[in-house]
Amino acid sequence: MKTYPPSPFSIASEQVVQAQLDAYNARNLEAWLDTYSEDAEQFMLHMGSLAKGREAIRQRMEERFRDPHLHARLVHRTTMENIVVDHELVTRTFPDGLAVVEMICIYEVQAGKIIKASFAIGQARPLPSKP
């Protein structure tokens, strides 16, 4: 099967999503929000809206960005034009302690910003305690 190099549009979309992931892992809320358009929306895949608009997204994520253990590891990325799909393993602190969650994140990029993000989230798996 012949493969083709990514289009410039695909490359630009992927760069926005990578900047978003880098800011997430740096726990830099302002840089992370800057990758989203003012009227961006986040969804639970096939379930409805989580937040609409940058300020609502900020309110949804502020507490999470204070978690010193917050980190997303990219497992795989697929890009087609303005759609970027990431498979990630996200480590964060839950009420029961430190755990990892598997996620599929689907981003739609327009004019250099994420306009829609949809998430499929697996079950939290507790991380073993360090002795």
Backbone torsions as a table, in degrees:
resi	resn	phi	psi	omega
1	MET	NA	128.7	-179.7
2	LYS	-80.7	136.4	174.9
3	THR	-109.6	153.2	-178.4
4	TYR	-116.3	149.5	177.0
5	PRO	-65.2	151.3	179.6
6	PRO	-64.7	149.9	177.4
7	SER	-73.5	159.0	175.2
8	PRO	-57.9	-33.0	178.8
9	PHE	-66.2	-41.8	177.2
10	SER	-63.2	-43.7	-179.6
11	ILE	-62.0	-44.4	179.7
12	ALA	-63.5	-41.1	179.1
13	SER	-63.8	-43.5	179.8
14	GLU	-64.2	-36.6	178.6
15	GLN	-63.3	-39.0	177.8
16	VAL	-63.6	-46.4	-178.5
17	VAL	-66.8	-36.9	177.2
18	GLN	-65.8	-40.1	176.4
19	ALA	-60.8	-38.9	177.4
20	GLN	-63.1	-45.4	179.9
21	LEU	-65.7	-42.0	178.7
22	ASP	-61.4	-43.7	179.3
23	ALA	-66.4	-37.8	177.1
24	TYR	-59.3	-49.1	-177.8
25	ASN	-70.0	-24.2	174.6
26	ALA	-83.3	-5.8	-176.1
27	ARG	54.9	40.4	178.8
28	ASN	-101.8	91.4	-174.2
29	LEU	-59.6	-41.7	-178.0
30	GLU	-65.6	-44.3	178.1
31	ALA	-65.4	-38.0	178.8
32	TRP	-64.2	-47.9	179.1
33	LEU	-62.6	-31.2	-179.2
34	ASP	-65.4	-16.9	177.1
35	THR	-82.7	-9.1	-179.9
36	TYR	-101.2	144.1	174.7
37	SER	-71.4	161.3	-179.7
38	GLU	-57.7	-35.1	-177.2
39	ASP	-106.7	25.5	-180.0
40	ALA	-61.1	158.1	177.9
41	GLU	-136.1	141.6	175.1
42	GLN	-112.5	140.2	-177.4
43	PHE	-129.6	153.7	160.8
44	MET	-87.1	126.3	-174.7
45	LEU	-52.0	123.1	177.9
46	HIS	63.5	17.1	-176.7
47	MET	-127.1	-17.9	179.0
48	GLY	125.1	178.5	-173.0
49	SER	-74.9	138.6	172.6
50	LEU	-97.2	-38.9	-178.9
51	ALA	-162.4	144.3	177.9
52	LYS	-128.7	125.4	-178.3
53	GLY	93.9	148.2	-175.5
54	ARG	-59.3	-38.6	-178.9
55	GLU	-68.2	-39.2	176.5
56	ALA	-66.2	-37.6	176.9
57	ILE	-65.2	-41.5	177.0
58	ARG	-57.5	-49.8	-178.5
59	GLN	-60.5	-37.6	179.9
60	ARG	-66.9	-32.3	-170.7
61	MET	-106.1	-12.0	-175.0
62	GLU	-52.2	-50.1	-178.0
63	GLU	-63.2	-41.8	-178.9
64	ARG	-61.0	-37.9	-177.8
65	PHE	-70.7	-12.5	175.8
66	ARG	-84.1	-9.5	-178.8
67	ASP	-72.8	115.7	-177.8
68	PRO	-67.2	-14.3	-179.1
69	HIS	-96.0	-3.7	-176.2
70	LEU	-59.8	124.1	177.7
71	HIS	-162.1	134.1	176.3
72	ALA	-112.6	126.6	176.2
73	ARG	-104.5	120.7	179.4
74	LEU	-74.1	122.3	178.1
75	VAL	-92.2	-43.4	-178.4
76	HIS	-159.2	146.6	177.4
77	ARG	-132.9	136.2	173.9
78	THR	-125.2	133.6	-178.6
79	THR	-128.9	133.6	173.3
80	MET	-138.3	105.2	-178.2
81	GLU	56.3	-111.6	-176.3
82	ASN	-100.2	11.8	177.8
83	ILE	-110.9	126.9	178.4
84	VAL	-123.8	127.5	-180.0
85	VAL	-116.7	120.1	178.5
86	ASP	-110.7	138.0	168.8
87	HIS	-106.3	119.9	-173.3
88	GLU	-130.1	155.8	167.4
89	LEU	-114.9	115.8	-174.6
90	VAL	-108.4	123.0	175.5
91	THR	-98.3	133.0	176.8
92	ARG	-161.7	170.5	-179.3
93	THR	-92.0	125.9	176.1
94	PHE	-107.8	169.4	178.2
95	PRO	-53.7	-31.8	-179.8
96	ASP	-90.8	2.3	178.2
97	GLY	122.9	-168.9	-176.6
98	LEU	-72.0	133.5	-178.7
99	ALA	-150.5	165.1	175.9
100	VAL	-116.8	142.3	179.9
101	VAL	-126.0	132.1	174.6
102	GLU	-84.8	135.5	-177.9
103	MET	-136.5	146.1	165.3
104	ILE	-111.3	124.5	-177.4
105	CYS	-119.4	123.5	-179.0
106	ILE	-114.4	116.4	-176.7
107	TYR	-110.9	138.6	171.7
108	GLU	-113.7	125.7	-174.8
109	VAL	-113.7	134.6	173.0
110	GLN	-140.6	137.4	177.1
111	ALA	52.2	38.8	175.0
112	GLY	77.6	13.0	180.0
113	LYS	-136.2	152.3	173.8
114	ILE	-75.5	125.9	178.4
115	ILE	-105.1	-26.0	176.7
116	LYS	-143.1	140.7	174.7
117	ALA	-136.5	125.4	178.6
118	SER	-119.0	139.9	-173.7
119	PHE	-126.7	133.0	167.0
120	ALA	-109.5	125.2	-171.8
121	ILE	-121.6	127.7	177.5
122	GLY	-82.5	-174.5	179.4
123	GLN	-74.9	141.8	175.6
124	ALA	-69.7	131.2	177.9
125	ARG	-114.2	115.1	-178.7
126	PRO	-58.0	140.9	175.2
127	LEU	-87.6	144.9	179.2
128	PRO	-62.9	143.2	177.0
129	SER	-71.8	143.5	176.9
130	LYS	-79.8	137.8	-179.0
131	PRO	-67.8	NA	NA
